[in-house]
Amino acid sequence: QVRSADQLREFSAVVAQAFAEPGQEITELESSFGPSLLEDERAHLWIGREGERAVSAASAFVDAGINNVTLVATLPEAQRRGSGAAVTWRATLADPTLPAVLFSSDAGRPVYERMGYTALFRMTFWWRERGRAAEAQG
């Protein structure tokens, strides 16, 4: 479990690297995950390791009667080895007396189904770079 500023930096680095597009420059998310996050009793973060190296991450925000599982990430070279599922289990059971919910990518869906999650509905998120309005208008 993430309990220190150093571990929080490792957590943010795994999330940033795992969600980066191919060729995208990686920047740490530490400013987004400030030290005050460690003081919030509702926030729970975990790191999965291969040896000493952080290779996966997951978090849960426990509030309003639910474990909201977020930021599940595994570095590409460490996928399909169980580390991501392990940290996801920790987040899922942050408060084992409560149900859990998460948003999943298509790639993660089989993992979550094996864990007993049930798909409720499908959503599509769209993204567009800034500064492209002039190009789009032609």
N, C-alpha and C positions, 0 to 999 in steps of 0.2 A: 504494500500500500504506500502511496506517495505521502510522505510526511515532512519532507524538507524542501528547501528552495532548490537544491541540487537535483533532487528527484523530480521536482516540477519542471526543471529545464529539460531533463531527459524525456519526460512525458511529452512536453510540447514539441521536442525535436522528432520523436517518433510520429506524432500526429501530423506534423508539417511534412515530413518525408513521405509518409504513407499516402497522403491525399494530394501530393504534387502531381502535376501533369508531366509526362515525359519531356525532358529538356528544360523544365521550369526551374528557376533558381530558388533554392530553399532558404527561407528565413524563419527563424524561431518564432514561436507564438508566445513567448514568455510574457510579453507586454499584455497579451489578452488574458493570460492566466496569472494574474498578479499574486503576490504572497498572501493577500487577504483571502484568496480562495482556500488556502490551507486552514484558515480560521473558521470557515463556514461549516458548521456541523452537518448541513444538508449535502455537502459536496464530498464525494468519495472517488478517488482516482487510484488506478493500479497500473503497474508496469509488468510486462512479461519479459523474461530474460533468457538468452541462450548464453550460458556462462555468465560473464559480467556485462555483456552487451544488451541494452534495452532494444527489444525487437517488436513489442506489441504494447498496446495501451487500451484502456477502457475506463469509462467513468460512469457514475450514477449520481443523479441529483434526487435525493429522497425528500419528498414534500407532498402534501395534499393526498396522502394515502397511496403513493405509488413510487416505485423505483424507476426513474426515467433514465434508461441506459443510453449513453451518448459517447461520441468520439471513440468508437471501436475501430482500431487501426492496427494493422500488422505490416511491417516492411515487406516489400515484394519478395525479397530473397529468403524470408523466413516463413512464408505462407505455407499452409497445408502441413504443419507440424504440431498443431494443437495449442500453440501459445495464445493465439487470438481467442480461441474458445475458452481457454482457462481464465483469462482476464474478463471475458464476457460473463462467465459464470459468477465471478466475484462481484461484478457490477449488478447482475441479475438478482443476486442474493444479498445485496448491501443491507437490506432489512428483510430477512427471510419471512417475516410475517406479512409482507405486502406483495401485491402483484407487480409485475414489471412490464414495461412497454419500451419499444425502440423503433426507430426508422431504419430501414435496411436498403442497401444497394441490391441489385440483382445478384451480384456475386456472393453476397452474404446470406441470401435467403435460405439456401440449403443448410447452412450451419445453424441458423436460428430455428428452422423447422426441426432439425435433429435435437435441439435443446428443448423442444416442446412449445415454442412460440407459435401462435396462430396468426396468419395474415388476415388483417381486417379489411384493408383496401389498398389500392395501388395509387401512387402519386408520381407525377413527373415534375421535376424542378428544371427550370430554364435558367441559363446564365448568358450574359452578354458583356463583353469588355466595354470599359468606358471609352469615350472618344470616338465611337464608331457611328454616331448619328449622321454625320455628313456623308459618310460612305453609303449608309443605308438609304439615304434619300436620293442618292444618285446624281 
